[in-house]
Amino acid sequence: MDLRAAVGDGRVGVDQVTLDRAVTVVGIEPAGPGQVTARRPDGSVTPLVWLLHRRPEQPKAYYYLEPIRFPSGTAIEGPGRLLVR
């Protein structure tokens, strides 16, 4: 799946995707317990979220204090949806 499958509301479904263009991520909606990571083309890894347990009272979306810019070729892995702009 690539970003061309993005929905018009700025959400991109993730399980495993390699970005076909640079994007700015402002938050994430985890699909359940687990870890979502971003591996840039230079090999550096950025953890985006890691939930051990998911409870109904927890927020559905988590927003970062500062947007994170990822270059084309970044591999995103984990259950959830990226919130992009």
C-alpha positions as CSV (number, residue, x, y, z in Angstrom):
1,M,0.0,0.0,0.0
2,D,1.3,3.5,-0.7
3,L,0.1,7.0,0.1
4,R,-1.9,7.2,-3.1
5,A,-4.4,5.1,-1.1
6,A,-4.8,7.9,1.4
7,V,-8.3,9.0,2.3
8,G,-9.2,12.6,1.7
9,D,-9.4,13.3,5.4
10,G,-5.6,13.1,5.9
11,R,-5.5,9.5,7.3
12,V,-3.3,6.8,5.9
13,G,-3.8,3.2,7.0
14,V,-0.6,1.4,8.1
15,D,0.5,-2.2,8.6
16,Q,3.5,-1.9,6.4
17,V,4.0,0.9,3.9
18,T,7.0,2.5,2.2
19,L,6.3,6.2,1.5
20,D,6.4,7.1,-2.1
21,R,6.9,10.8,-1.3
22,A,7.8,12.9,1.7
23,V,5.1,13.5,4.3
24,T,4.6,15.3,7.5
25,V,3.0,13.2,10.3
26,V,1.1,15.1,13.0
27,G,-0.3,12.2,14.9
28,I,-1.3,8.5,14.9
29,E,-4.5,6.5,15.6
30,P,-3.2,3.1,16.8
31,A,-5.4,0.1,15.8
32,G,-4.6,-1.7,19.0
33,P,-1.7,-2.8,21.2
34,G,1.6,-2.8,19.6
35,Q,4.4,-0.6,18.2
36,V,4.5,1.6,15.2
37,T,7.9,2.6,13.9
38,A,9.4,4.6,11.0
39,R,12.6,3.5,9.4
40,R,14.2,6.2,7.3
41,P,16.2,5.4,4.2
42,D,19.4,6.2,6.1
43,G,18.6,3.4,8.6
44,S,17.5,5.5,11.5
45,V,14.4,4.4,13.4
46,T,11.8,6.6,15.0
47,P,9.2,5.0,17.3
48,L,5.8,6.6,16.6
49,V,3.7,4.9,19.4
50,W,4.0,1.8,21.6
51,L,0.9,0.7,23.5
52,L,1.0,-2.4,25.7
53,H,-2.7,-2.4,26.4
54,R,-5.6,-0.7,24.7
55,R,-8.5,0.5,26.9
56,P,-11.7,2.1,25.7
57,E,-11.1,5.2,27.8
58,Q,-7.7,5.9,26.1
59,P,-7.6,8.5,23.4
60,K,-8.2,7.2,19.9
61,A,-5.6,9.5,18.4
62,Y,-2.3,10.8,19.7
63,Y,-0.9,14.0,18.4
64,Y,2.8,15.0,18.5
65,L,3.9,18.2,20.0
66,E,5.9,18.9,16.8
67,P,5.1,17.4,13.4
68,I,7.5,14.8,12.1
69,R,8.8,15.0,8.5
70,F,9.6,11.7,6.8
71,P,11.4,11.5,3.4
72,S,10.3,9.4,0.5
73,G,11.4,5.8,1.0
74,T,10.7,5.7,4.8
75,A,9.2,2.4,5.8
76,I,6.3,2.6,8.4
77,E,5.4,-0.6,10.2
78,G,2.7,-1.3,12.7
79,P,-1.1,-1.3,13.2
80,G,-2.8,2.0,12.9
81,R,-3.4,5.1,10.8
82,L,-1.0,8.0,10.4
83,L,-2.4,11.5,10.6
84,V,-0.7,13.5,7.9
85,R,-0.8,17.0,6.4
